[in-house]
Amino acid sequence: MEQGRLTKEERKNIRDKTLESLNALTPESGIEATAGIAPLLVPDPKAAPGQNGLRVGRETILEVIDAVDKKIRSKAKRSALVEALWSTGSGECRVAAALLLPPLLPAPNEEEEAIAVERVRAYLAATDSPAVREALADAVSRELEAGRDDSWNRAFKVWRSETDPRYRVFGVAAYARLLSRGKAPEKLFDGLMVARRHAADSDPMVRRSVVQLLLAGARRQALAVSRFVARFEEDDREEVRALAVEVLPRVRRERDQETGAAPGEADGAGVALS
């Protein structure tokens, strides 16, 4: 995997080659453009992947994304590029495809919203890469942030009953990404409701995302999250009580820093869970 930060010259080379490749992009096909971009995202297919499973640094991927954003205004062309990048099968190209998705997700009506949801679902079904799933969650979190969240929250509730944890975890991961960016604090309640629905899920993937969501929310609204999670200590389910044991000490440290209170001093009535 690529080490260190890109130099100014390396960034310019990536941008220039991406822009040159985009000259071949059409609304009907992104294959030729992808043929020029893919080697930038995977310069050495034999390289050992990093901890995130990728063989190139995120900075390289973001340089490609930035170049596309600057040049491509057509949604049809962007969609063709996303599909072509995804079809390569490489994790690096699929992360780039996911990060290019946000402008394609807003829809003027419920029918097209449903198409956007199904597109993301199809991508989820096709990948086992945590890095790709995180990029997809980040893309959808932009919709949540913009307030276009009704169709997504409906999907999250349906996916909650899926046996495949990739679907169960997705709503949790999307809210975790939103809160981790420090955006849309008014969405904290929605995120906590999603966390509550999955608090008893024993799958490690889902559980990690619930913890991430709660800690992300606590970075800016620690008192509210502390009171919310404190109610988990009274739950009849062992998994939920165990979650409280894992998360509460960390959330309370954030809370005490936020309020300036002595440890435990800020405890109060819990947030209603129903």
Buried (B, 14 or more C-beta within 10 A) or exposed (E): BBEEEBEEEBBEBBBEBBBEBBEBBBEEBBBBBBEBBBEBBBBEEEEEBBEBBBBBBBBBBBBBBBBBBEBBEEEEBBBBBBBBBBBBEBBBBBBBBBBBBBBBBBBEEEEEBBEBBEBBBEBBEEBEBBBBBBBBBBBBBBBBBEEBBEBBBBBBEEBBEEEEBBBBBBBBBBBBBBBBEEBBEEBBBBBBBBBBBBBBBEBEBBBBBBBBBBBBBBBBBBBBBBBBBBBBEEBEEEEBBBBBEBBBEBBBBBBBEBEEBEEEEBBEEBBEEE
